[in-house]
Amino acid sequence: GAVVSQHPSWVICKSGTSVKIECRSLDFQATTMFWYRQFPKQSLMLMATSNEGSKATYEQGVEKDKFLINHASLTLSTLTVTSAHPEDSSFYICSVVRGQVSTDTQYFGPGTRLTVL
Amino acid sequence: SQQGEEDPQALSIQEGENATMNCSYKTSINNLQWYRQNSGRGLVHLILIRSNEREKHSGRLRVTLDTSKKSSSLLITASRAADTASYFCATDAIDTGNQFYFGTGTSLTVIP
């Protein structure tokens, strides 16, 4: 069965609104979750590393005030796209790893498709 | 950046043929993983190969890793139409800790 869930799977919103995406680890507690963004026909780009109980680590070029990440518990991380604009339309995917990236499989959520009108 | 490159970008073959995709990366790694993504869907983990391994098999999949050349290949034997998807390699990077980077992907089309 699924190891990681995301909600919603698809969201359409008006420009200027904020959208929250949830990522849940279903099988194990995850101290670290990752958020990726994927534009059509492109690869996944790591946006940020979400650490439970501390601030997220953002990749270069990703605006932390625009993409708010909250890792509230060991099984839940949320990504909020604030004041969304059409250029934020993308496929957002989260992932969890049971142990360390260097030694363990990373499990991905099914993704959330965001369309900003 | 560590992001890898995959070759070819697109590959079209007949059902039953073998498909080979290559991935190159830039810095030292602990492991390399291959994923499949059907159009508009999430990722499916295929296989993980560690830096001290040279070859790994899983069903019709064969993965090789050459750390001296910083490259990996994914071979799908006896391809099926259902194998049509995008395939990505992904690596961690030893000097950046717990982060994970994807290659550019290969779009595979298997013609029935």
Interface residues (C-beta under 8 A of the other chain):
Chain A: T32 F34 Y36 K41 Q42 S43 L44 M45 L46 T49 F91 I93 S95 V97 Q100 V101 S102 T103 T105 Q106 Y107 F108 G109 P110 G111 R113
Chain B: Q3 N30 N31 Q33 Y35 G40 R41 G42 L43 H45 L48 R50 F88 A90 D92 I94 G97 N98 Q99 F100 Y101 F102 G103 T104 G105 S107
